[in-house]
Amino acid sequence: MTQPTCNVVLRCIWLHSIRHLLLHILLLLLQDWQGSCHPQCLDYKPPFEPRQPLVFCKEYSKFGCCDLEKDEEISSRFYILMENFDHSGYVTCGRYIRSILCQACSPYAAHLYDAEDANTPMRILPGLCGDYCFDYWRQCRYTLSLLLEDLGSPRQFANLTTTIEEDRTRFCDFLELKDKQYCYPNVLTNAELNANLGSVSEDPDGCLELCLEEVANGLRNPVAMIHADDGTHRFFVAEQLGYVWVYLADGSRIDRPFLNLTQAVLTSPWAGDERGFLCIALHPRFTTVRKAYVYYSVSVKKEERIRISEFTLSPHDDNQLDHSSERTILEVVEPASNHNGGQLLFGYDGYLYIFIGDGGRAGDPFGKFGNSQNKSTHLGKVLRIDVENNDDSVPYSIPSDNPFLREKDTKPEIYAYGVRNMWRCSIDRGDPVTGAGRGRMFCGDVGQNKYEEVDLIVKGGNYGWRAKEGFSCYDRKLCQNSSLDDILPIFAYPHKLGKSVTGGYIYRGCQMPNLNGLYIFGDFMSGRLMSLKEDVSTGEWQYNEICMGRDQTCRFPKLINIYYKYIISFAEDEAGELYFLATGSPSARARAGVIYKIVDPSRRAPPGKCYIKPSPVKVKGKLIPFHPKEEFVINKKPTTTAVPTTTAKTTTTAKKSPIRKPIIIIKPPMPTRKTTLKKPQPTPTRKSVRKTAIPATPPGTKATVKTTIKPTPVPPTVPKAASPATTPTGYRAAIMTAVSSTIAQTPTTKAPSTRRQGRPNHFPPSATSPALIQQQPPPPPASTTLLKWPQIILTTTPYSKNLRVLTTAWPPYLNPRSPASPPSPQRPLINTTLFIKQQEGKLWLGEKLESTREGNQVFKRPRGRGRGRGRKRGRRLRSGSVRLVGASGLPGRGRVEIFIQGEWGTVCDDLFTSKAGAVVCRQLGFTRVVAVMKRAALGEADRSVRILLDDVECEGDESSLLECKRSKVGKHNCSHGEDVGVICG
């Protein structure tokens, strides 16, 4: 080969490689952009479908951030603004003003207002696209001052707007949002953003992206979580070791155990031991019958048994069982230490269902057909018994309609048979509207060598084991028996996806409407979360994997997107919300167990629809507050190295389309996603695949397992030294010069009093105002406010009280109107000049602290910062004074604290509405309340701070929360997990 030919070939190879590299980078950027799609409201929560259609901002009636009350508020503001216009101005500018005001209802409102991070300042007006901003400037530029004044912005903005309303570039630099995908109105027409808006988000492989909230931690193999259905919304968590703990609705735990059977329970610290305390069920009428039933392993004369016992609630403590009241209901001898089953359920028929394993070992080797097909033993069965009215008689009776009651040589308790080792079952609550599906019983049945299955339990059903495993034959001789008549599973998956199914629940809660009807379950060995959705027309179940949402998807308060791998159990609370219990170390003595609440970040229920008020609980003993250990996604800091992914990306040998279609489960169900374990695990020593065996990678398996593993913390990036200050140029320099010249013409006056009508001003008093300079200033004085967009520095110069008219000429559609002239209720007045309402100058944009500490900081002006201090500048604070406390470093937002009887304390969120929030904001000198944040979303106080007010109901016109309807000072039934917060504007 000649030298020129060689060079040409090398050049072609090089160009081909560059093309592939660029294509790969483009795909990564596209994927990253899709991951930034993040619908979010101004209260830092997901959008919703309003309960009633909106009247004014109709385009957001199906999905957005406004309910009818908020829509009416926006409508009222719009018509008040339009009173300043003649007919032509109304027609020309009304559509712009309406569109700008209605963006508070957009599902992307948080992005339009730069409010996706609760720790950074918000824009005052939504971000516009460049072309739209140009049209707005060309036709209605002088309405900007009107909008800013309507939103409660300070008089000083009049000087700013006078300098930019005549210059299109400056005008649009002030209003434009540079992100062309999210700016208004492009955000409405973007097909990519709006294709599945409001639906559960999916990754490029079709995996449903959900998030989590940490609810409890430090548990030792939490095997079960139940509720009492008594209105208290407390839940009971059982540990494999033999403890059962009570958690209150605020997340705190009572230090005394509900039950302690550690001396009787048979278990060991070995990882993977299936014996122990396995389940607890409360009587369906627990408030009156006051009985609980437990399922645990026990050794009697060196013989291992399963024991089902009954306990009675203590007459002295509603959060503790009477340990001396134990009564054995049933005992079953276990021939081996594995396959113990371990589920107790009360059905809607009032009967107690018991799920028992096949006796252990491998392949059910007991007898001719195995225990599961032998109806003369309780092993490998679903039992149903009646425990009503048993105080003075036998422990239980047999329901009269049990399917094998009159069959010879058959245990009368049997309800269904042919099961191997059912681990975690649940009963469907039914559709909240139609009731469809109510009473259905779902179970996960752990497989042997090839398949895991999910079954729908029916009376008298034979579920095939050991003849069948999933849809395939296990014992071929039994499998070919025509009398088998077995019921096939609704879903089965191969061991390349997981080796030990953990049954779950059909979601029927209120808070996440997208998940209604979705059966969510998992796998103990692989850590995989999965879902099934029924096609009611065909009866088939569609499979979708569940993975953790990326950081942008889960960027909401208190949410995380990582979890421990070993999924032990699923649970639902009294309201129907869904949880799962997992651990990082499958040992009965390892305190690595965590409870996670499953959260859909794409849509929430309308405000107020899911409100609950837990009944009070009398507690004897101490309450241990809950402190989450995982870092919230919203608090994550940039790192020098990539953050470990919580869910390993799955690979496949087959070519996939960008959006994977749901898998319709037909015999045999074979999901095509191949999986590889993220970390190699030790191989089990036993031939039988046990329920809690340590995970292993079969030889020759090419698949990856999509698991979620607790990542190793990554040290935060060390910030570089700040670059030296530079002289601003272009827009910033010009606008500062213009504003400086305007302020220089304003006469210097004495600073106004720090109190006006009993309320503090929003800025410190000063006799003079320093002129603005074009150079980067030194650290700003107390009277300087930093604007987020554009980065301009303005000083708070008090205006003369005689200033009434702007210095610029107004367009013909804005005409003079006497402040005393009555507005016409029929149509806008026709005026010639716009007068400004006389008010004191205020400058209040969010200031971001130079450094944010973990401890809470108090934002109240001009009152002092000392907690519990009652004096400020020689004056005693008035009872009922309020302040906002938070860790973000921003004014106008934080936890509400009130000063009563010489001390500061918090306010519970029960019955606290936007009307009460308006009272707080008005006390602090704000014009409106943006949002009321419940469940300590803006931070909770430490235990040294008292809770002073609860059940606060205001009409909105009170001067203090003390004038509202409320409980007595210091009397409450809540904790700091329910501290209310307020965002003012």
Residue pairs with C-beta under 8 A, 6 or more apart in sequence:
1 9
31 204
33 181
34 192
34 204
35 550
35 552
35 553
36 552
37 192
37 193
37 201
37 552
38 108
38 110
38 111
38 116
38 552
38 553
38 555
39 46
39 47
39 107
39 108
39 197
39 198
39 602
40 46
40 47
40 107
40 108
40 109
40 110
40 111
40 115
40 116
40 555
40 556
41 47
41 65
41 107
41 109
41 110
42 65
42 104
42 109
42 110
42 113
42 115
42 122
42 930
42 931
43 65
43 930
43 931
43 933
43 983
44 110
44 115
44 118
44 556
44 557
44 931
44 933
44 937
45 556
45 557
45 604
46 556
46 600
46 601
46 602
46 603
46 604
47 63
47 64
47 65
47 107
47 198
47 603
47 604
48 63
48 64
48 65
48 603
48 604
48 605
48 606
48 607
49 62
49 63
49 198
49 513
49 603
49 606
50 61
50 64
50 66
50 67
50 68
50 71
50 606
51 67
51 68
51 606
51 609
52 67
52 68
53 61
53 68
54 60
54 61
54 64
54 66
54 68
54 71
54 105
55 68
55 71
55 72
55 75
56 71
56 72
56 74
56 75
56 78
56 98
56 102
57 64
57 66
57 71
57 74
57 101
57 102
57 105
59 102
59 188
60 66
60 102
60 105
60 106
60 107
62 198
63 107
63 197
63 198
63 603
64 105
64 106
64 107
64 109
65 104
65 105
65 106
65 107
65 109
66 74
66 104
66 105
67 606
67 607
67 608
69 914
70 104
70 105
71 105
74 101
74 102
74 104
74 105
77 101
77 150
78 94
78 97
78 98
78 101
80 150
81 97
81 146
81 147
81 150
82 90
82 94
82 97
82 828
83 823
83 824
83 828
83 829
84 146
84 814
84 817
84 828
84 829
84 831
84 834
85 93
85 94
85 813
85 814
85 828
85 831
86 812
86 813
86 815
86 828
86 829
86 830
86 831
87 827
87 828
87 830
88 812
88 813
89 140
89 811
89 812
89 813
89 814
89 828
90 813
90 828
92 139
92 140
92 813
93 139
93 140
93 143
93 813
96 136
96 139
96 140
96 143
97 140
97 143
97 147
99 184
99 185
100 125
100 126
100 128
100 147
100 184
103 109
103 112
103 113
103 126
103 184
104 113
104 126
106 112
106 126
106 184
106 187
106 188
107 197
107 198
108 182
108 187
108 193
109 115
109 126
110 116
111 127
111 179
111 182
111 187
112 123
112 126
112 127
112 177
112 182
112 183
112 184
112 187
113 122
113 123
113 126
113 127
114 120
114 121
114 122
114 123
114 127
114 788
114 789
115 122
115 123
116 555
117 555
117 634
118 557
118 634
118 888
118 893
118 938
119 634
119 852
119 888
119 889
119 890
120 788
120 846
120 848
120 890
121 788
121 845
121 846
121 847
121 848
121 890
122 788
122 846
123 788
123 789
124 148
124 151
124 153
124 845
125 147
125 148
125 151
125 175
126 177
126 184
127 175
127 176
127 177
127 179
127 182
127 183
127 184
128 136
128 172
128 175
128 176
128 177
128 183
128 184
129 176
129 177
129 180
129 183
129 184
129 185
129 186
130 172
130 176
130 180
130 183
132 183
132 184
132 185
133 171
133 172
133 175
133 176
134 168
134 172
136 175
137 165
137 168
137 171
137 172
138 168
141 165
141 166
141 171
142 165
142 808
142 810
142 811
142 814
143 814
144 161
144 164
144 165
144 171
144 175
145 157
145 158
145 161
145 162
145 165
145 806
146 814
146 834
148 157
148 161
149 157
149 158
149 836
149 837
151 927
151 985
152 844
152 926
152 927
152 928
152 985
153 844
154 796
154 841
154 842
154 843
154 844
155 799
155 803
155 836
155 839
155 840
155 841
155 842
156 794
156 796
156 797
156 799
156 841
156 843
158 806
158 836
159 739
159 742
159 743
160 174
160 735
160 739
160 792
160 794
162 738
162 742
162 806
162 807
162 808
163 170
163 735
163 738
163 739
163 742
164 170
164 171
164 174
164 735
164 738
165 171
165 808
166 808
167 734
169 731
170 731
170 734
170 735
173 731
173 790
174 789
174 790
176 183
177 183
177 184
180 186
181 187
181 190
181 192
181 193
182 193
187 193
188 194
196 202
198 514
198 602
198 603
199 514
199 602
199 603
200 208
200 209
200 210
200 514
200 515
200 600
200 602
200 603
201 208
201 209
201 549
201 553
201 601
201 602
202 208
202 209
202 659
203 209
203 547
203 550
204 658
204 659
205 650
205 656
205 660
205 673
206 544
206 545
206 659
206 660
206 661
206 662
207 544
207 545
207 546
207 547
207 647
207 660
207 706
208 531
208 544
208 545
208 546
208 547
209 547
209 548
209 549
209 550
209 553
209 601
210 529
210 546
210 547
210 548
210 549
210 598
210 599
210 600
210 601
211 548
211 549
211 553
211 554
211 556
211 559
211 560
211 561
211 599
211 600
211 601
211 633
212 548
212 559
212 560
212 561
212 562
212 563
212 596
212 597
212 598
212 599
213 558
213 559
213 560
213 596
213 597
213 599
214 560
214 594
214 595
214 596
214 597
214 628
214 629
214 630
215 247
215 251
215 579
215 595
215 596
215 597
215 626
216 222
216 237
216 247
216 251
216 253
216 594
216 595
216 626
217 593
217 594
217 595
217 626
217 628
217 629
218 591
218 593
219 237
219 239
219 581
219 583
219 591
219 593
219 594
219 595
220 239
220 240
220 241
220 243
220 587
220 588
220 589
220 590
220 591
220 593
221 239
221 240
221 241
221 276
221 568
221 583
221 586
221 587
221 588
221 590
221 593
222 237
222 238
222 239
222 240
222 568
222 569
222 581
222 583
222 593
222 595
223 238
223 239
223 240
223 276
223 277
223 278
223 279
223 342
223 568
223 569
223 581
224 237
224 238
224 278
224 279
224 280
224 569
224 571
224 581
225 235
225 236
225 237
225 238
225 569
225 571
225 579
225 581
225 595
226 235
226 236
226 280
226 281
226 282
226 571
227 233
227 234
227 235
227 236
227 282
227 572
227 573
227 574
228 234
228 236
228 282
228 286
228 287
228 574
229 282
229 284
229 286
229 574
230 286
230 287
230 615
231 574
231 614
231 615
232 248
232 249
232 574
232 614
232 615
232 616
232 617
233 249
233 573
233 574
233 575
233 612
233 614
233 615
234 246
234 247
234 248
234 249
234 319
234 614
234 617
235 246
235 247
235 571
235 573
235 574
236 244
236 245
236 246
236 247
236 258
236 280
236 282
237 244
237 245
237 247
237 581
237 595
238 244
238 277
238 279
238 280
239 245
239 277
239 588
239 593
240 267
240 276
240 277
240 278
240 588
241 262
241 265
241 267
241 276
241 277
241 588
241 589
242 259
242 260
242 261
242 262
242 263
242 264
242 265
242 267
242 276
242 277
242 296
243 257
243 259
243 260
243 261
243 262
243 277
244 257
244 258
244 259
244 260
244 277
244 280
244 321
245 253
245 254
245 257
245 258
246 253
246 254
246 258
246 319
247 253
247 254
247 626
248 254
248 614
248 617
248 619
248 623
248 975
249 614
250 626
250 974
250 975
250 976
250 977
250 978
251 625
251 626
251 975
251 977
252 623
252 624
252 625
252 626
252 975
252 977
253 623
253 624
253 626
254 319
254 619
254 621
254 622
254 623
254 624
255 621
255 622
255 623
255 624
256 317
256 319
256 320
256 620
256 621
257 320
258 319
258 320
258 321
259 280
259 292
259 294
259 311
259 320
259 321
259 323
260 323
261 277
261 294
261 296
264 296
264 298
265 276
265 277
265 296
265 297
265 298
266 275
266 276
266 296
266 297
266 298
266 299
266 304
267 273
267 275
267 276
267 277
267 297
267 588
268 275
268 588
269 587
269 588
269 589
269 590
270 587
271 585
271 586
271 587
271 692
271 694
272 586
272 690
272 692
272 693
272 694
273 337
273 587
273 588
273 692
274 337
274 338
274 339
274 340
274 690
274 691
274 692
275 297
275 304
275 337
275 340
276 296
276 297
276 588
277 294
277 295
277 296
277 297
278 295
278 296
278 297
278 340
278 341
278 342
278 343
279 294
279 295
279 342
279 343
279 344
280 292
280 293
280 294
280 295
280 344
281 292
281 293
281 294
281 344
281 345
281 346
281 352
282 291
282 292
282 293
282 346
283 289
283 290
283 291
283 292
283 293
283 346
283 387
284 346
284 350
286 292
286 313
290 312
290 313
291 310
291 311
291 312
291 313
291 387
292 310
292 311
292 312
292 313
292 321
293 308
293 309
293 310
293 311
293 329
293 344
293 352
293 387
294 308
294 309
294 311
294 344
295 306
295 307
295 308
295 341
295 342
295 343
295 344
295 354
296 306
296 307
296 309
297 304
297 305
297 306
297 307
297 334
297 340
298 304
298 305
298 306
298 307
298 331
299 305
300 331
303 333
304 333
304 334
304 337
305 331
305 332
305 333
305 334
306 331
306 332
306 334
306 340
306 341
306 356
307 328
307 330
307 331
308 328
308 329
308 330
308 331
308 344
308 354
309 326
309 327
309 328
309 329
310 325
310 326
310 327
310 328
310 329
310 387
310 390
310 395
311 321
311 322
311 323
311 325
311 326
311 327
312 321
312 322
312 325
313 320
313 321
313 322
314 320
314 321
314 322
315 322
316 620
317 620
318 617
318 618
319 617
319 619
319 620
319 621
320 620
327 395
328 395
329 385
329 387
329 395
329 396
330 354
330 378
330 383
330 385
330 395
330 396
332 356
332 378
332 379
334 340
334 359
334 360
335 359
335 360
335 361
335 366
335 379
336 359
336 360
336 361
337 360
338 357
338 360
338 361
338 421
338 688
338 690
338 691
339 357
339 358
339 359
339 360
339 361
339 420
339 421
339 446
339 690
339 691
340 356
340 357
340 360
340 421
340 691
341 354
341 355
341 356
341 357
341 421
341 422
341 423
342 355
342 357
342 423
343 353
343 354
343 355
343 422
343 423
343 424
343 425
343 443
344 352
344 353
344 354
344 355
345 352
345 353
345 355
345 425
345 426
345 427
345 441
346 352
346 353
347 353
347 384
347 427
347 439
347 441
348 427
348 438
348 439
349 399
349 439
350 386
350 388
351 384
351 385
351 386
351 399
352 384
352 385
352 386
352 387
352 396
353 382
353 383
353 384
353 415
353 425
353 441
354 382
354 383
354 384
354 385
354 413
355 382
355 383
355 419
355 422
355 425
355 443
356 378
356 379
356 380
356 381
356 382
356 383
357 379
357 380
357 419
357 420
357 421
357 422
358 364
358 366
358 370
358 371
358 372
358 379
358 380
358 419
358 420
358 421
358 465
358 466
359 366
359 371
359 379
359 380
360 688
361 688
362 448
362 686
362 687
362 688
362 689
363 370
363 448
363 466
363 474
363 475
363 688
364 370
364 371
364 372
364 380
364 420
364 465
364 466
366 374
366 379
367 374
369 466
369 478
370 380
370 465
370 466
370 475
371 377
371 379
371 380
372 379
372 380
372 381
372 417
372 418
372 419
372 420
372 465
372 466
373 380
373 417
373 418
373 462
373 465
373 466
373 467
373 478
374 380
375 381
375 404
375 407
375 409
375 410
375 411
375 414
375 417
376 409
376 410
376 411
377 411
378 411
378 413
378 414
380 417
380 418
380 419
380 420
380 465
381 411
381 413
381 414
381 415
381 416
381 417
381 419
382 414
382 415
382 416
382 417
382 419
382 422
382 457
383 411
383 413
383 414
383 415
384 399
384 402
384 413
384 415
385 396
385 397
385 398
385 399
385 413
386 396
386 397
386 398
386 399
387 395
387 396
390 396
390 397
398 405
398 412
398 413
401 459
402 412
402 413
402 414
402 415
403 414
403 415
403 459
403 460
404 410
404 411
404 412
404 414
404 460
405 412
415 457
415 459
415 460
416 457
416 458
416 459
416 460
416 461
416 462
416 463
417 461
417 462
417 463
418 461
418 462
418 463
418 464
418 465
418 467
418 486
419 443
419 445
419 455
419 463
419 465
420 445
420 446
420 447
420 448
420 465
420 466
420 469
421 445
421 446
421 691
422 443
422 444
422 445
422 446
422 455
422 503
423 444
423 445
423 446
423 500
423 501
423 502
423 503
423 524
423 691
424 443
424 444
424 502
424 503
424 504
424 521
424 569
424 570
425 441
425 442
425 443
425 444
425 457
425 503
426 441
426 442
426 503
426 504
426 505
426 506
426 570
426 572
427 439
427 440
427 441
427 442
428 437
428 438
428 439
428 440
428 441
428 442
428 506
428 508
429 438
429 506
429 508
429 576
430 436
430 437
430 438
430 439
430 508
431 437
431 438
431 508
431 516
431 517
432 508
432 510
432 516
432 576
436 536
437 506
437 517
440 456
440 506
441 456
441 457
442 454
442 455
442 456
442 457
442 503
442 504
442 505
442 506
442 519
443 454
443 455
443 457
443 503
444 452
444 453
444 454
444 455
444 501
444 502
444 503
444 504
444 521
445 452
445 453
445 454
445 455
445 463
445 465
445 489
445 501
446 452
446 500
446 501
446 689
446 691
447 453
447 469
447 470
447 492
447 495
447 499
447 501
447 689
448 469
448 474
448 688
448 689
449 469
449 474
449 495
449 689
450 469
450 470
450 472
450 494
450 495
451 469
451 470
451 471
451 472
451 492
451 493
451 494
451 495
451 668
452 470
452 492
452 493
452 495
452 497
452 498
452 499
452 500
452 501
452 523
453 469
453 470
453 489
453 491
453 492
453 493
453 501
454 489
454 490
454 491
454 492
454 501
454 503
454 519
454 521
454 532
455 463
455 487
455 489
455 490
456 487
456 490
458 487
461 487
462 484
462 485
462 486
462 487
463 486
463 487
463 489
464 484
464 486
464 487
464 488
465 474
466 474
466 475
466 478
467 473
467 474
467 475
467 478
467 479
467 481
467 484
467 486
468 474
468 479
468 484
468 486
470 489
470 492
470 668
471 488
471 489
471 492
471 667
471 668
471 669
472 668
473 479
473 480
478 484
488 667
490 532
490 541
490 665
491 532
491 541
491 543
491 665
491 669
492 665
492 668
492 669
493 501
493 530
493 543
493 669
493 671
494 670
494 671
495 698
496 674
496 675
496 698
496 701
496 703
496 705
497 523
497 526
497 528
497 530
497 671
497 673
497 675
497 703
497 705
498 522
498 523
498 524
498 525
498 526
498 528
498 705
499 523
499 525
499 526
499 689
499 693
499 695
499 696
500 523
500 524
500 525
500 689
500 690
500 691
500 692
500 693
501 521
501 522
501 523
501 524
502 521
502 522
502 523
502 524
502 567
502 568
502 569
502 570
502 580
503 521
503 570
504 519
504 520
504 521
504 522
504 570
504 578
504 580
505 519
505 520
505 570
505 571
505 572
505 578
506 517
506 518
506 519
507 515
507 516
507 517
507 518
507 519
507 520
507 576
507 578
507 598
508 516
508 517
508 572
508 576
509 515
509 572
509 575
509 576
509 577
509 578
509 610
510 575
510 576
510 577
510 605
510 609
510 610
511 575
511 577
511 604
511 605
511 610
512 577
512 598
512 599
512 600
512 603
512 604
512 605
513 603
513 604
513 605
514 600
514 602
514 603
515 578
515 598
515 600
517 533
517 534
518 531
518 532
518 533
519 531
519 532
519 533
519 534
519 541
520 529
520 530
520 531
520 546
520 570
520 578
520 598
521 529
521 530
521 531
521 532
521 570
522 528
522 529
522 530
522 567
522 570
522 580
523 530
523 567
524 566
524 567
524 568
524 586
524 691
524 692
525 566
525 693
525 695
526 565
526 675
526 677
526 695
526 705
526 706
526 707
527 563
527 564
527 565
527 566
527 567
527 582
527 705
527 707
527 708
527 709
528 545
528 675
528 705
528 706
528 707
529 545
529 546
529 547
529 567
529 580
529 708
530 543
530 544
530 545
530 546
531 543
531 544
531 545
531 546
532 541
532 542
532 543
532 544
532 665
533 541
533 542
533 544
533 662
534 540
534 541
534 542
535 541
535 542
535 664
540 664
540 665
540 666
541 665
542 662
542 663
542 664
542 665
543 662
543 663
543 665
543 669
543 671
544 662
544 663
545 671
545 673
545 706
547 647
547 706
547 708
548 554
548 561
548 562
548 563
548 646
548 647
548 708
549 561
549 601
550 561
551 561
551 633
551 636
551 643
553 561
553 601
554 560
554 561
554 601
554 633
555 633
555 634
556 599
556 601
556 633
556 634
557 632
557 634
557 937
558 628
558 632
558 937
559 599
559 601
559 632
559 633
559 634
560 628
560 630
560 631
560 632
560 633
561 633
561 646
562 630
562 646
562 708
562 709
562 710
562 711
563 580
563 582
563 594
563 596
563 646
563 708
563 710
564 582
564 583
564 584
564 592
564 593
564 594
564 708
564 709
564 710
565 582
565 584
565 707
565 708
565 709
565 710
566 582
566 583
566 584
566 585
566 586
567 580
567 581
567 582
568 581
568 582
568 583
568 586
568 593
569 580
569 581
570 578
570 579
570 580
570 581
571 578
571 579
571 580
571 581
571 595
572 578
572 579
573 579
575 610
575 612
577 597
577 598
578 597
578 598
579 595
579 596
579 597
579 598
580 595
580 596
580 598
581 593
581 594
581 595
581 596
582 593
582 594
582 596
583 590
583 592
583 593
583 594
584 590
584 592
584 594
584 710
585 592
586 692
586 694
594 629
613 910
613 911
614 973
616 973
623 975
625 943
625 975
625 976
625 977
626 977
636 643
637 716
637 717
638 716
638 717
639 714
639 715
639 716
639 717
640 714
640 715
640 717
640 718
641 714
643 711
643 714
644 709
644 711
644 712
644 714
646 708
646 709
646 711
647 706
647 707
647 708
648 675
648 676
648 678
648 704
648 705
648 706
648 707
649 704
649 706
650 673
650 674
650 675
650 703
650 704
650 705
650 706
651 674
651 676
651 704
652 672
652 673
652 674
653 674
653 702
654 672
663 669
663 671
663 672
673 703
673 706
674 702
674 703
674 704
675 703
675 704
675 705
675 706
676 697
676 701
676 702
676 703
676 704
676 705
677 695
677 697
677 704
677 705
677 707
678 704
678 705
678 707
678 709
679 709
680 697
681 694
681 695
681 696
681 697
682 694
682 696
683 696
683 697
684 690
684 693
684 694
684 696
686 693
725 775
725 776
726 776
727 733
727 774
727 775
727 776
728 736
728 774
728 775
728 776
731 790
732 790
732 791
732 792
733 774
735 790
735 792
736 772
736 773
736 774
736 792
736 793
737 772
737 774
739 772
739 792
739 794
740 771
740 772
740 773
742 807
743 769
743 771
743 772
743 795
743 797
744 771
746 797
746 799
746 800
746 803
747 800
748 767
748 768
748 769
749 798
749 800
750 767
750 798
751 765
751 766
751 767
751 798
752 761
752 765
752 798
752 840
753 761
753 765
754 760
754 761
754 765
754 862
755 761
756 840
758 959
759 922
759 923
759 924
759 925
760 861
760 862
760 863
760 924
760 925
761 840
761 842
761 861
761 862
761 925
762 842
762 843
762 844
762 861
762 891
762 925
763 782
763 783
763 785
763 796
763 842
763 843
763 844
763 861
764 782
764 783
764 861
764 862
766 783
766 796
769 783
769 795
769 796
769 797
769 798
770 781
770 795
771 795
772 793
772 794
772 795
777 784
777 793
780 786
780 793
783 795
783 796
784 793
784 794
784 795
784 796
785 793
785 794
785 796
785 843
785 844
785 845
785 847
786 793
786 845
786 847
786 848
787 793
787 794
787 845
788 845
788 846
794 843
796 841
796 843
797 841
798 840
798 841
799 840
799 841
801 838
803 836
804 835
804 836
804 838
805 833
805 835
805 836
806 834
806 836
810 833
810 834
814 831
814 833
814 834
815 830
815 831
815 832
815 833
815 834
816 831
816 832
816 833
816 834
816 835
817 829
817 831
817 833
817 834
817 835
818 835
819 835
819 837
819 838
821 829
823 829
842 925
844 891
844 892
844 926
846 890
846 891
846 892
846 893
847 889
847 890
847 891
848 889
848 890
849 857
849 889
849 890
852 887
852 888
852 889
853 887
854 887
855 887
856 885
856 886
856 887
856 894
856 895
856 939
856 941
857 885
857 886
857 887
857 889
858 865
858 867
858 883
858 884
858 885
858 894
858 897
859 883
859 884
859 885
859 886
859 890
859 891
859 892
859 893
859 894
860 882
860 883
860 884
860 924
861 891
861 924
861 925
862 872
863 872
863 877
863 881
863 883
864 871
864 872
867 904
867 945
868 902
868 903
868 904
870 876
870 877
870 899
870 902
871 877
877 899
878 899
879 899
879 900
879 901
879 962
880 898
880 899
880 900
880 959
880 960
880 961
880 962
880 963
881 898
881 899
881 923
881 960
882 896
882 897
882 898
882 899
882 920
882 923
882 924
882 960
882 961
883 894
883 897
883 899
883 904
883 924
884 891
884 892
884 893
884 894
884 895
884 896
884 897
884 920
884 924
884 981
884 982
884 984
885 894
885 895
885 897
885 939
885 941
886 893
886 894
886 895
886 938
886 939
886 981
887 939
888 894
888 938
892 921
892 924
892 926
892 983
892 984
892 985
893 938
893 981
893 982
893 983
893 984
894 938
894 939
894 981
894 982
895 906
895 936
895 938
895 939
895 940
895 941
895 979
895 980
895 981
896 906
896 907
896 920
896 979
896 980
896 981
896 982
897 904
897 905
897 906
897 907
897 941
897 945
898 904
898 905
898 906
898 907
898 948
898 949
898 961
898 962
900 948
900 949
900 962
900 969
901 969
903 946
903 948
904 945
905 945
905 946
905 947
905 948
905 949
905 970
906 941
906 945
906 946
906 947
906 948
906 949
906 976
906 979
906 980
907 947
907 948
907 949
907 950
907 952
907 961
907 979
907 980
908 947
908 949
908 950
908 951
908 952
908 972
908 974
908 978
908 979
908 980
909 932
909 934
909 935
909 974
909 978
909 979
909 980
910 950
910 951
910 952
910 974
910 978
911 951
911 952
911 953
912 932
912 934
912 952
912 980
913 932
913 953
913 954
914 929
914 931
914 932
915 954
915 955
915 956
916 932
916 952
916 953
916 954
916 956
916 961
916 964
917 929
917 931
917 932
917 982
917 984
918 928
918 929
918 954
918 956
919 954
919 956
919 958
919 959
919 960
919 961
919 964
920 929
920 961
920 982
920 984
921 927
921 928
921 929
921 982
921 984
921 985
922 959
923 959
923 960
924 984
926 984
926 985
927 985
928 984
928 985
929 982
929 983
929 984
929 985
930 983
930 984
930 985
931 982
931 983
932 980
932 981
932 982
932 983
933 980
933 981
933 982
933 983
934 978
934 980
934 981
935 977
935 978
936 976
936 977
936 978
936 979
936 981
937 981
938 979
938 981
938 982
938 983
939 979
939 981
940 976
940 977
940 979
941 976
941 979
942 976
943 976
945 976
946 970
947 970
947 972
947 974
947 975
947 976
947 979
948 969
948 970
949 961
949 966
949 967
949 969
949 972
950 966
950 967
950 971
950 972
950 973
950 974
951 965
951 966
951 967
951 972
952 961
952 964
952 965
952 966
953 964
953 965
953 966
954 961
954 964
954 965
955 964
958 964
